[in-house]
Amino acid sequence: VQLQASGGGLVQAGGSLRLSCAASGLTFNSYAMGWFRQAPGKEREFVAAISRSGGNTYYTDSVKGRFIMSRDNAKNTVYLQMNSLKPEDTADYYCAAARAGWLPTTTPAYDYWGQGTLVTVSS
């Protein structure tokens, strides 16, 4: 199983980025998907999750109304559209896959992890 995250970069506060995560080696539509982030010196935290079909999403409070998670099961890819970015959004962003039938928000619930993609938001 491979999860390949991409799309990170440097952006000014108020700007936008779209992260992508391409999955291979698994039956993609059998997995809920999540995005997590980890800032320097901090624990990894939940950002967003999407159900197997894409019909349901869940976000941590700090990104609600600014981030949108979606998936394309035909392309085995999930996305995280990040708008109105703030300096506190700066972190390594990780995608993850979970066999769970719900929308997991904790790291142990996820079975596979990709490498991080760095998002830096300047003030």
C-alpha positions as CSV (number, residue, x, y, z in Angstrom):
1,V,0.0,0.0,0.0
2,Q,1.2,3.5,-0.9
3,L,-0.3,6.8,-0.1
4,Q,1.5,9.6,-1.9
5,A,0.7,13.1,-0.7
6,S,1.5,16.2,-2.7
7,G,0.6,19.9,-3.2
8,G,2.3,21.5,-0.2
9,G,4.2,24.7,-0.4
10,L,4.7,28.2,0.8
11,V,1.7,30.6,0.7
12,Q,0.8,33.9,2.2
13,A,-1.9,34.2,4.9
14,G,-5.3,34.3,3.3
15,G,-4.2,32.2,0.3
16,S,-5.2,28.7,-0.8
17,L,-3.6,25.4,-1.5
18,R,-4.9,22.0,-2.7
19,L,-3.4,18.9,-1.3
20,S,-3.7,15.6,-3.1
21,C,-3.1,12.0,-1.9
22,A,-2.9,9.2,-4.5
23,A,-3.4,5.7,-3.2
24,S,-2.3,2.4,-4.6
25,G,-2.2,-1.2,-3.5
26,L,-5.6,-1.1,-1.8
27,T,-9.3,-1.3,-2.7
28,F,-9.6,2.5,-2.4
29,N,-13.4,2.7,-2.1
30,S,-13.3,0.3,0.9
31,Y,-11.4,2.8,3.0
32,A,-12.4,6.0,4.8
33,M,-9.6,8.6,4.3
34,G,-8.3,11.2,6.6
35,W,-5.9,14.2,6.7
36,F,-3.8,14.9,9.7
37,R,-1.2,17.5,10.4
38,Q,1.8,17.9,12.6
39,A,3.5,21.2,13.5
40,P,7.0,21.3,14.8
41,G,7.2,20.3,18.4
42,K,3.5,19.3,18.5
43,E,1.6,16.1,18.3
44,R,-0.1,14.9,15.1
45,E,-3.7,16.2,15.0
46,F,-6.8,15.3,13.0
47,V,-7.9,17.7,10.3
48,A,-10.6,16.0,8.2
49,A,-12.0,12.7,7.2
50,I,-14.2,11.4,4.4
51,S,-16.3,8.3,4.1
52,R,-15.8,5.5,1.6
53,S,-18.3,6.9,-0.9
54,G,-17.4,10.6,-0.3
55,G,-20.9,11.3,0.9
56,N,-19.9,12.3,4.4
57,T,-17.1,14.5,5.7
58,Y,-16.0,15.6,9.2
59,Y,-13.6,18.4,10.1
60,T,-11.9,19.6,13.2
61,D,-13.4,22.9,14.4
62,S,-10.4,25.0,13.5
63,V,-10.7,24.3,9.8
64,K,-14.5,24.2,9.4
65,G,-15.6,26.6,6.7
66,R,-12.1,26.9,5.3
67,F,-11.1,23.4,4.3
68,I,-12.9,21.0,2.0
69,M,-12.1,17.4,1.7
70,S,-13.2,15.4,-1.3
71,R,-12.3,12.1,-3.1
72,D,-12.4,10.7,-6.6
73,N,-12.7,6.9,-6.3
74,A,-12.1,6.5,-10.0
75,K,-8.7,8.1,-9.6
76,N,-7.9,6.6,-6.1
77,T,-7.3,10.1,-4.9
78,V,-8.4,12.3,-2.1
79,Y,-8.0,16.1,-1.9
80,L,-7.9,18.8,0.7
81,Q,-8.8,22.2,-0.6
82,M,-7.4,24.7,2.0
83,N,-8.7,28.3,1.8
84,S,-8.2,31.4,3.9
85,L,-5.0,29.9,5.2
86,K,-3.6,31.1,8.5
87,P,0.0,30.9,9.9
88,E,-1.3,28.4,12.5
89,D,-2.1,26.0,9.6
90,T,1.7,25.6,9.0
91,A,2.5,21.9,9.4
92,D,3.4,18.7,7.7
93,Y,0.1,17.3,6.3
94,Y,-0.4,13.5,6.2
95,C,-3.1,11.5,4.5
96,A,-4.2,8.1,5.9
97,A,-6.5,5.3,5.1
98,A,-8.8,3.4,7.5
99,R,-10.9,0.3,7.0
100,A,-13.4,1.7,9.5
101,G,-16.9,2.2,8.4
102,W,-17.2,5.5,10.2
103,L,-15.1,8.7,10.1
104,P,-12.1,8.1,12.4
105,T,-10.5,11.1,14.1
106,T,-7.7,9.4,16.0
107,T,-4.4,8.1,14.6
108,P,-4.7,4.5,15.9
109,A,-7.8,4.0,13.8
110,Y,-5.9,4.4,10.6
111,D,-4.2,1.5,8.9
112,Y,-2.0,3.2,6.4
113,W,-0.1,6.5,6.2
114,G,1.5,8.5,3.5
115,Q,4.5,10.7,3.9
116,G,4.0,14.3,4.8
117,T,3.7,17.3,2.5
118,L,4.8,20.6,4.1
119,V,2.5,23.6,4.2
120,T,4.0,26.9,5.3
121,V,1.8,29.9,5.7
122,S,3.6,33.2,6.1
123,S,2.0,36.2,7.9
